[in-house]
């Protein structure tokens, strides 16, 4: 297990590589309240710099991802499941990868769509 240097910020132990994110989240803005996190600050590993509006499975529950996949085309299904595989890696989604892809192909062919 790798060792991480820890910093103490306001009595809270924070990994050194997370210090900037923690400070951004907790630093008071000019109005006295902490500014809201941007999507990149909240989960920087899951952001797609090419399309900031793309569906990010890391920001949603398994049921929300399944609902999105129930309407997505095959390309979007593959993109979302690839993002899931490189991010959260939730078993309930990844074990059904072929099923989701088959349903997307069936919808594209105009056949009766399967549900989740």
FIKE-68567 format. One record per residue: residue number from 1; x, y, z of N, C-alpha, C, O, CB in turn. Coordinates in steps of 0.2 Angstrom, whole numbers, plus 5000, padded with zeros to 4 digits. Last residue first. Glycine has a CB too. Example, Ala and Ser with C-alpha at 12.3 -4.5 7.8 and 13.67 -1.06 7.14 Angstrom:
<atoms>
(2 (5064 4989 5035) (5068 4995 5036) (5064 5000 5039) (5067 5006 5040) (5070 4997 5029)) (1 (5066 4972 5039) (5062 4978 5039) (5066 4984 5039) (5071 4983 5042) (5057 4978 5045)) 
</atoms>
This chain:
<atoms>
(116 (4829 4988 4908) (4834 4986 4913) (4832 4982 4918) (4835 4980 4923) (4837 4993 4916)) (115 (4821 4981 4894) (4821 4985 4899) (4827 4984 4903) (4831 4979 4902) (4815 4985 4903)) (114 (4823 4981 4876) (4823 4977 4882) (4823 4983 4888) (4826 4988 4887) (4828 4972 4883)) (113 (4813 4986 4862) (4819 4987 4867) (4818 4983 4873) (4812 4982 4876) (4819 4994 4868)) (112 (4810 4978 4847) (4807 4979 4854) (4813 4980 4859) (4817 4975 4859) (4802 4974 4856)) (111 (4820 4986 4834) (4816 4980 4837) (4813 4982 4844) (4815 4988 4846) (4821 4974 4838)) (110 (4827 4995 4827) (4820 4996 4827) (4816 4990 4831) (4810 4990 4830) (4818 4997 4821)) (109 (4841 4995 4828) (4838 4991 4823) (4830 4991 4822) (4827 4989 4818) (4840 4984 4824)) (108 (4843 5002 4840) (4845 5005 4834) (4842 5001 4828) (4840 5004 4822) (4852 5005 4833)) (107 (4838 4993 4849) (4834 4999 4848) (4836 5002 4842) (4832 5005 4838) (4836 5004 4854)) (106 (4848 4983 4848) (4841 4981 4846) (4837 4987 4845) (4833 4988 4841) (4838 4977 4852)) (105 (4859 4990 4852) (4859 4988 4845) (4852 4986 4843) (4850 4988 4838) (4864 4982 4844)) (104 (4855 4991 4866) (4856 4997 4862) (4856 4996 4854) (4853 4999 4850) (4863 5001 4863)) (103 (4855 4978 4870) (4849 4982 4870) (4849 4988 4866) (4845 4990 4862) (4847 4984 4877)) (102 (4869 4975 4869) (4864 4971 4864) (4857 4975 4864) (4854 4976 4859) (4863 4964 4867)) (101 (4874 4983 4879) (4876 4984 4872) (4871 4981 4867) (4869 4984 4862) (4883 4982 4870)) (100 (4868 4978 4890) (4867 4985 4888) (4868 4986 4881) (4864 4989 4878) (4871 4989 4893)) (99 (4874 4965 4889) (4867 4965 4889) (4865 4973 4887) (4860 4973 4883) (4864 4964 4896)) (98 (4888 4968 4891) (4885 4965 4884) (4878 4965 4884) (4875 4967 4878) (4887 4958 4884)) (97 (4888 4973 4904) (4890 4977 4898) (4887 4974 4892) (4884 4978 4888) (4897 4977 4898)) (96 (4885 4968 4917) (4879 4968 4912) (4881 4972 4905) (4877 4974 4901) (4873 4971 4915)) (95 (4896 4970 4925) (4894 4963 4923) (4889 4963 4918) (4888 4958 4914) (4891 4960 4929)) (94 (4895 4984 4926) (4900 4981 4922) (4899 4974 4920) (4901 4972 4915) (4907 4982 4925)) (93 (4885 4987 4935) (4885 4989 4928) (4889 4986 4924) (4888 4984 4918) (4887 4997 4928)) (92 (4888 4980 4947) (4881 4979 4944) (4880 4982 4937) (4876 4980 4933) (4876 4983 4948)) (91 (4901 4984 4950) (4900 4978 4947) (4893 4977 4944) (4892 4974 4939) (4900 4973 4953)) (90 (4908 5000 4946) (4903 4996 4950) (4901 4990 4946) (4899 4990 4940) (4896 5001 4950)) (89 (4919 5008 4943) (4919 5001 4943) (4914 4997 4947) (4916 4993 4950) (4926 4999 4945)) (88 (4922 5022 4943) (4919 5019 4949) (4919 5012 4949) (4920 5009 4954) (4911 5021 4949)) (87 (4932 5022 4930) (4931 5026 4936) (4928 5022 4942) (4932 5019 4945) (4926 5032 4935)) (86 (4933 5014 4920) (4939 5018 4922) (4938 5022 4928) (4943 5025 4931) (4942 5022 4916)) (85 (4920 5009 4919) (4926 5004 4920) (4932 5008 4922) (4936 5005 4926) (4927 5001 4913)) (84 (4913 5021 4916) (4912 5017 4922) (4918 5013 4924) (4920 5012 4930) (4905 5013 4922)) (83 (4918 5024 4903) (4919 5029 4909) (4918 5025 4916) (4922 5026 4920) (4915 5035 4908)) (82 (4913 5013 4897) (4920 5014 4897) (4922 5018 4903) (4927 5017 4906) (4923 5016 4890)) (81 (4899 5015 4898) (4902 5010 4902) (4910 5010 4902) (4913 5007 4907) (4900 5003 4898)) (80 (4899 5027 4890) (4897 5027 4897) (4900 5021 4901) (4902 5022 4907) (4889 5027 4898)) (79 (4903 5022 4878) (4906 5027 4881) (4905 5028 4888) (4910 5028 4892) (4904 5034 4878)) (78 (4893 5012 4875) (4900 5010 4876) (4904 5016 4879) (4908 5014 4884) (4903 5009 4869)) (77 (4882 5021 4874) (4882 5015 4879) (4889 5013 4880) (4891 5012 4886) (4878 5009 4877)) (76 (4885 5029 4864) (4884 5032 4870) (4885 5026 4876) (4888 5027 4881) (4878 5036 4871)) (75 (4884 5019 4854) (4890 5023 4855) (4890 5026 4862) (4895 5026 4865) (4891 5028 4849)) (74 (4871 5014 4854) (4876 5010 4856) (4883 5014 4857) (4887 5012 4862) (4877 5005 4850)) (73 (4861 5027 4863) (4862 5023 4857) (4869 5019 4859) (4871 5019 4864) (4864 5027 4851)) (72 (4850 5026 4878) (4856 5028 4874) (4857 5024 4868) (4855 5018 4868) (4862 5028 4879)) (71 (4840 5022 4886) (4838 5026 4880) (4844 5028 4876) (4843 5031 4871) (4835 5033 4883)) (70 (4846 5014 4895) (4840 5012 4892) (4838 5016 4886) (4834 5013 4882) (4834 5011 4898)) (69 (4856 5022 4901) (4858 5017 4896) (4852 5014 4892) (4852 5012 4886) (4862 5011 4899)) (68 (4848 5029 4910) (4851 5033 4904) (4853 5028 4899) (4852 5029 4893) (4858 5037 4907)) (67 (4845 5019 4919) (4840 5023 4915) (4842 5026 4909) (4839 5027 4904) (4836 5028 4920)) (66 (4858 5016 4923) (4854 5011 4920) (4848 5014 4916) (4847 5012 4910) (4851 5005 4924)) (65 (4861 5027 4930) (4865 5025 4924) (4861 5020 4920) (4861 5021 4914) (4872 5022 4927)) (64 (4851 5027 4940) (4851 5032 4936) (4855 5031 4929) (4853 5033 4924) (4854 5039 4939)) (63 (4855 5015 4947) (4849 5015 4944) (4848 5021 4939) (4845 5020 4934) (4843 5016 4949)) (62 (4868 5019 4952) (4868 5014 4947) (4861 5014 4943) (4861 5013 4937) (4868 5007 4951)) (61 (4869 5038 4952) (4868 5031 4955) (4867 5026 4950) (4867 5027 4944) (4861 5031 4960)) (60 (4881 5049 4946) (4874 5046 4946) (4874 5039 4949) (4880 5036 4950) (4871 5046 4939)) (59 (4894 5053 4943) (4889 5058 4946) (4882 5055 4947) (4878 5059 4950) (4889 5064 4942)) (58 (4899 5043 4935) (4902 5044 4942) (4897 5049 4946) (4898 5049 4952) (4909 5046 4942)) (57 (4894 5044 4922) (4891 5039 4927) (4894 5040 4934) (4890 5038 4939) (4893 5032 4925)) (56 (4890 5058 4914) (4896 5056 4918) (4893 5051 4923) (4889 5053 4928) (4900 5061 4922)) (55 (4886 5064 4899) (4884 5060 4904) (4890 5057 4908) (4893 5053 4905) (4878 5055 4903)) (54 (4893 5079 4893) (4893 5072 4893) (4890 5069 4899) (4892 5071 4904) (4899 5069 4890)) (53 (4897 5093 4894) (4890 5091 4895) (4888 5083 4895) (4883 5081 4895) (4885 5095 4891)) (52 (4910 5094 4890) (4908 5095 4897) (4901 5093 4899) (4900 5092 4905) (4910 5102 4899)) (51 (4919 5085 4880) (4912 5087 4880) (4910 5088 4888) (4909 5083 4891) (4908 5082 4877)) (50 (4933 5084 4882) (4930 5085 4875) (4923 5087 4875) (4921 5091 4871) (4931 5079 4871)) (49 (4937 5081 4895) (4938 5088 4893) (4935 5089 4886) (4934 5095 4884) (4945 5089 4892)) (48 (4927 5072 4906) (4929 5072 4899) (4930 5079 4896) (4926 5082 4895) (4924 5068 4894)) (47 (4931 5068 4922) (4929 5073 4917) (4932 5071 4911) (4937 5069 4910) (4931 5080 4920)) (46 (4935 5059 4932) (4929 5057 4928) (4927 5062 4923) (4923 5061 4919) (4923 5055 4932)) (45 (4944 5065 4941) (4946 5059 4936) (4941 5057 4931) (4942 5054 4926) (4948 5053 4941)) (44 (4938 5075 4948) (4942 5077 4942) (4944 5071 4938) (4945 5072 4932) (4948 5080 4945)) (43 (4925 5078 4956) (4928 5072 4954) (4932 5073 4947) (4930 5071 4942) (4922 5067 4952)) (42 (4925 5092 4960) (4921 5087 4964) (4924 5080 4962) (4924 5075 4966) (4914 5087 4962)) (41 (4932 5099 4951) (4934 5099 4958) (4931 5093 4961) (4934 5090 4965) (4933 5105 4962)) (40 (4924 5098 4940) (4931 5095 4939) (4934 5095 4946) (4938 5090 4948) (4935 5100 4935)) (39 (4912 5104 4944) (4912 5097 4942) (4919 5094 4942) (4920 5088 4945) (4909 5095 4935)) (38 (4916 5115 4957) (4914 5114 4950) (4914 5106 4949) (4917 5102 4954) (4920 5117 4946)) (37 (4908 5118 4973) (4913 5114 4969) (4911 5114 4962) (4905 5114 4960) (4914 5107 4971)) (36 (4904 5135 4978) (4902 5128 4977) (4907 5125 4972) (4911 5128 4969) (4895 5127 4973)) (35 (4913 5143 4991) (4911 5143 4984) (4909 5136 4983) (4912 5131 4985) (4916 5146 4979)) (34 (4908 5146 5008) (4913 5143 5003) (4909 5142 4996) (4903 5141 4996) (4914 5136 5006)) (33 (4904 5163 5012) (4903 5156 5012) (4907 5153 5007) (4910 5156 5002) (4895 5155 5009)) (32 (4908 5176 5012) (4909 5173 5019) (4907 5165 5018) (4907 5162 5023) (4904 5176 5024)) (31 (4909 5183 5000) (4903 5184 5004) (4903 5180 5011) (4898 5180 5014) (4897 5181 5000)) (30 (4921 5179 4995) (4921 5185 4997) (4914 5186 5002) (4915 5191 5006) (4921 5190 4992)) (29 (4922 5162 5002) (4922 5167 4996) (4921 5174 4999) (4921 5174 5006) (4917 5165 4991)) (28 (4932 5151 5012) (4926 5155 5011) (4927 5160 5005) (4933 5163 5004) (4925 5159 5018)) (27 (4936 5135 5007) (4938 5142 5008) (4932 5146 5007) (4929 5145 5002) (4944 5143 5003)) (26 (4933 5121 5005) (4931 5124 5011) (4933 5132 5012) (4931 5135 5017) (4935 5120 5016)) (25 (4936 5118 4991) (4929 5117 4994) (4928 5120 5000) (4922 5122 5002) (4929 5109 4995)) (24 (4949 5122 4990) (4944 5125 4986) (4937 5124 4988) (4933 5128 4988) (4945 5122 4979)) (23 (4955 5113 5000) (4955 5121 5001) (4950 5124 4997) (4946 5129 4999) (4962 5124 5000)) (22 (4953 5101 4993) (4950 5102 5000) (4949 5110 5001) (4944 5112 5004) (4954 5099 5005)) (21 (4960 5103 4982) (4953 5102 4981) (4950 5103 4988) (4944 5106 4988) (4952 5095 4979)) (20 (4973 5105 4987) (4970 5110 4984) (4963 5109 4983) (4959 5114 4983) (4973 5110 4977)) (19 (4975 5092 4994) (4975 5098 4998) (4971 5104 4994) (4967 5107 4997) (4982 5100 5000)) (18 (4977 5080 4988) (4970 5082 4988) (4969 5089 4992) (4964 5091 4993) (4966 5077 4992)) (17 (4990 5076 4990) (4987 5077 4983) (4980 5080 4982) (4978 5082 4977) (4988 5071 4979)) (16 (4991 5075 5003) (4994 5081 5000) (4991 5082 4993) (4990 5088 4991) (5002 5079 5000)) (15 (4976 5071 5012) (4981 5069 5008) (4984 5075 5004) (4980 5079 5002) (4979 5063 5003)) (14 (4972 5078 5028) (4970 5078 5021) (4977 5076 5017) (4982 5078 5019) (4968 5085 5018)) (13 (4964 5080 5043) (4970 5077 5040) (4968 5076 5032) (4963 5073 5031) (4972 5070 5043)) (12 (4960 5095 5051) (4957 5090 5047) (4963 5087 5043) (4967 5091 5040) (4952 5092 5042)) (11 (4964 5107 5057) (4962 5101 5061) (4960 5095 5057) (4959 5090 5061) (4957 5103 5066)) (10 (4966 5115 5046) (4961 5117 5051) (4959 5111 5055) (4953 5110 5056) (4954 5120 5047)) (9 (4974 5103 5039) (4971 5109 5037) (4965 5110 5042) (4961 5106 5041) (4969 5109 5030)) (8 (4988 5093 5038) (4983 5095 5043) (4981 5102 5041) (4984 5107 5042) (4985 5094 5050)) (7 (4993 5081 5026) (4993 5088 5029) (4987 5089 5034) (4982 5085 5033) (4993 5093 5023)) (6 (5002 5066 5023) (4996 5069 5025) (4997 5077 5028) (5002 5078 5031) (4993 5065 5031)) (5 (5008 5057 5010) (5009 5062 5015) (5003 5065 5016) (4999 5067 5012) (5015 5067 5012)) (4 (5005 5040 5009) (5003 5046 5006) (5005 5051 5012) (5004 5050 5018) (4995 5047 5005)) (3 (5012 5025 5003) (5011 5029 5008) (5009 5036 5005) (5012 5038 5000) (5017 5030 5013)) (2 (5003 5011 4995) (5008 5017 4995) (5006 5021 5001) (5001 5022 5004) (5006 5021 4988)) (1 (5004 4994 5000) (5000 5000 5000) (5004 5006 5000) (5009 5007 5004) (4995 5000 5006)) 
</atoms>
